[in-house]
Amino acid sequence: KHSIASFTADLNSQPCTWKEWNAAATFASQKKAYDEALTFAEQSITMNANMTNMMAKVGILKAMGDEKTAKKIKAEAIAKGSNAELNNYGYQLMFGGKIDKAVAIFEANAEKNPQDPNVWDSLAEGYKNQGEKEKAIKACKKSLSLNPPANVKANTMKTLAELGVDVENMEP
């Protein structure tokens, strides 16, 4: 069983990347040692600011009651987010029941990465879960128009079928 102090000693005694500091921030946050968690998160961000460690800091700040700073850093994190990070975050929100927030992330990713068929496939799933059938169909068709890899195409076709589209006789 690790204490925060021994965790800190371990981190300081060996070469660590932003990932180890971020993991330490998550660990400390789970133990409700928010001051230490914030220190670890800031070290991770200093080494390599990215959506993953910035969102960890957002969670810590929210737990500490600093909604204003959390909101500002969250916006910066999303702006910095890679295609994969944004897509994963969108699904985390969607599976957590936050459909509208997920759709907003998927829309931002589609705006940022308009030539990626997977982005449009994910947006279609978000719209489907939001009850926006026509928008979902349009996003599916956009995904298919970008010549998606087989796995993305299969998922897009599945989404279209779930939306009641006759995929056998569909116009391209």
C-alpha positions in Angstrom: 0.0 0.0 0.0 1.6 3.2 -1.2 1.4 6.4 0.7 1.5 9.8 -1.1 4.9 10.5 0.5 6.5 7.3 -0.7 4.9 7.9 -4.1 6.5 11.3 -4.2 9.9 9.9 -3.2 9.7 7.3 -5.9 8.9 9.9 -8.5 11.7 12.2 -7.4 14.3 9.3 -7.3 14.1 8.1 -10.9 13.6 9.6 -14.4 9.9 9.9 -15.0 7.9 11.1 -18.0 4.7 13.1 -17.9 2.8 9.8 -17.9 4.1 8.8 -14.5 3.4 12.2 -13.0 -0.1 12.1 -14.5 -0.6 8.6 -13.0 0.5 9.9 -9.6 -1.9 12.8 -9.9 -4.7 10.4 -10.6 -3.7 8.2 -7.7 -3.4 11.1 -5.3 -6.8 12.5 -6.4 -8.4 9.1 -5.8 -6.9 9.2 -2.3 -8.4 12.8 -2.0 -4.9 14.2 -1.5 -5.8 17.1 -3.8 -2.8 19.4 -3.0 -0.4 16.7 -3.9 -2.5 15.6 -6.9 -2.4 19.2 -8.2 1.4 19.3 -7.8 1.8 16.1 -9.7 -0.6 17.2 -12.4 1.3 20.5 -12.8 4.6 18.6 -13.1 3.1 16.4 -15.8 1.8 19.4 -17.7 5.1 21.2 -17.4 6.8 18.2 -19.1 4.3 17.8 -21.9 1.0 19.7 -21.8 -1.7 17.5 -23.5 -5.4 16.9 -23.2 -4.9 13.8 -21.0 -3.0 15.5 -18.2 -4.8 18.8 -18.5 -8.2 17.0 -18.0 -6.7 15.2 -15.0 -5.9 18.7 -13.6 -9.5 19.8 -14.4 -10.9 16.9 -12.3 -8.6 17.8 -9.4 -9.6 21.5 -9.6 -13.3 20.6 -9.6 -12.8 18.3 -6.6 -11.1 21.3 -4.9 -14.1 23.5 -5.7 -12.3 25.7 -8.3 -14.8 25.5 -11.1 -13.7 28.8 -12.8 -10.1 27.6 -13.3 -11.2 24.1 -14.2 -13.5 25.5 -16.9 -10.7 27.6 -18.4 -8.2 24.7 -18.4 -10.8 22.3 -19.9 -11.3 24.7 -22.8 -7.5 24.8 -23.4 -7.3 21.0 -23.1 -10.0 20.4 -25.7 -8.3 22.9 -28.0 -5.1 21.0 -27.6 -6.7 17.6 -27.9 -5.6 15.2 -30.6 -8.2 13.5 -32.8 -8.0 10.3 -30.7 -8.1 12.1 -27.4 -11.2 14.1 -28.4 -12.9 11.0 -29.8 -12.1 9.0 -26.6 -13.4 11.9 -24.4 -16.6 12.1 -26.5 -17.2 8.4 -25.9 -16.5 8.8 -22.1 -19.1 11.5 -21.9 -21.6 9.6 -24.0 -21.2 6.3 -22.0 -21.5 8.5 -18.9 -24.9 9.6 -20.1 -23.8 13.2 -21.0 -25.0 12.9 -24.6 -25.2 16.7 -25.3 -21.7 17.3 -24.1 -20.4 14.3 -26.0 -22.0 15.6 -29.2 -20.3 19.0 -28.7 -16.9 17.2 -28.4 -17.6 15.1 -31.5 -18.7 18.2 -33.4 -15.5 20.0 -32.3 -13.5 17.0 -33.5 -15.3 16.9 -36.9 -14.5 20.6 -37.3 -10.9 20.1 -36.4 -10.4 16.8 -38.4 -13.0 17.0 -41.3 -11.2 14.5 -43.5 -11.3 11.6 -40.9 -14.2 9.2 -41.6 -14.0 7.9 -38.0 -14.7 11.4 -36.6 -17.9 11.5 -38.6 -18.9 7.9 -37.6 -18.5 8.9 -33.9 -20.5 12.1 -34.5 -23.2 10.0 -36.1 -23.4 7.8 -33.0 -23.6 10.9 -30.8 -26.5 12.3 -32.9 -28.2 8.9 -32.9 -28.0 8.8 -29.1 -29.3 12.3 -29.0 -32.3 11.4 -31.1 -31.2 13.5 -34.1 -31.9 11.0 -36.8 -31.4 13.2 -39.8 -28.1 14.7 -38.5 -26.9 11.1 -37.7 -27.7 9.9 -41.2 -26.0 12.9 -42.7 -22.9 12.3 -40.6 -22.9 8.6 -41.6 -23.0 9.5 -45.3 -20.2 12.0 -44.8 -18.1 9.2 -43.1 -18.8 6.8 -46.0 -17.9 9.6 -48.6 -14.4 9.7 -47.1 -13.6 6.1 -48.0 -13.4 4.7 -44.4 -11.3 1.7 -43.4 -13.4 -1.6 -43.2 -14.0 -1.4 -39.4 -15.3 2.2 -39.5 -17.4 1.4 -42.6 -18.9 -1.6 -40.9 -19.8 0.5 -37.8 -21.2 3.3 -40.0 -23.4 0.8 -41.9 -24.6 -0.7 -38.6 -25.5 2.8 -37.3 -27.4 3.5 -40.5 -29.3 0.2 -40.2 -30.2 1.1 -36.6 -31.5 4.4 -37.9 -33.8 2.5 -40.2 -31.9 3.2 -43.4 -32.1 0.5 -46.1 -28.4 0.0 -46.4 -28.8 -2.6 -49.1 -30.4 -0.2 -51.6 -28.8 3.0 -50.3 -27.8 5.7 -52.8 -24.1 6.7 -52.4 
